Amino acid sequence: MTPAYRKILVLLALLLALFLGLVLLDVRLPGFDWGAFAATLRRLSWAWLAGAAAFALSTYLGRAVRWAVLMRPVCSHPSLRNLLSATVIGFTAVTLLGRPGEFVRPYLVAAKERVSFSSQLGAWLLERIFDLLAVLLIFGYGLARVRQSEVRVGPALAWVLQAGGTFVALASLASLALLVALRNFSGPLRSRILRIISFLPEKRFKKASELLNAVLQGVESTRSHHALGLLLLYTILEWALIAACFFCVIRAFGAAAPFGLVDVLIFLGFVSFGAVVQIPGIGGGIQVVSVLVLTELFRLPLETATSIALVLWLITFIVIVPFGLALALREGVSWARLKTIGRQAAE
């Protein structure tokens, strides 16, 4: 085993230990049965887990295909191989570095396809808008189903039911308004924003102006009805793959989590919403939100909920890390370089 791969294994072990430490902090409650927790994991169906991993990995290809459409204004025929490599390394950076890692992917795409980094920030912004709209749609569906069922939830989720509908409506309108403004009124919008930020020092104003121009250039991809239709289609397919991944993870637990497809969509909606919006007193993070939703909404035992959260985190986040690190090593992108890219791009 080479030193590089030995480092990868050590890093993965540290990540797993870190997660288990966080779980211990969150479930340090009287009555938590570690035996039941271990038994739930032992009964997992490996066939369903393999399916979940396959769907999870396919989402990165879907994101690369969608990014190719977003790049059309600056590069009409980008290399799908380059986009897929940048996507896998980028999401690995997000897992290992946190939010600063978000900027690794647009940086790598810009470097590989020889376009400006700021133009790829525009593509990243559009991707986030489309994903946010998908999350709001799924969460709105889950919210409606929960309200119809008259399920009683605990205090940590009660505010979600109370304010969820209003939040979904306002956030959806804001996202759509931003998309429409960027697509149809880029000129007036650019002038208005430049007037607002005119108080900045010359150096910062110039940098902000260049970034704004690049973002608006990236939005050019939505001016074509055909391209806009493709972006909507790929976003639907992307989230269908994510839903399929969640469904397979739940089915891997068998009778311990007797969920149907509707239950999985409700779970996905609440988890996605919680990962985007910090739940008061709880925070974000897929593992914490998953445990909260499964115990308070679906009334699963804490041990089962914790095991589902652990497996879901491994499948949706950690499964890509070995591939991302292997690609980074092959392309000569070191761990230190990833950290530097994330830090410099975030500045």
PyMOL commands that set and color helices and strands:
alter all, ss='L'
color gray80, all
select helices_A, chain A and resi 3-26+34-42+46-70+80-97+99-113+117-149+155-184+186-196+202-222+225-252+254-256+261-276+286-296+302-316+318-330+335-346
alter helices_A, ss='H'
color red, helices_A
deselect
rebuild
show_as cartoon
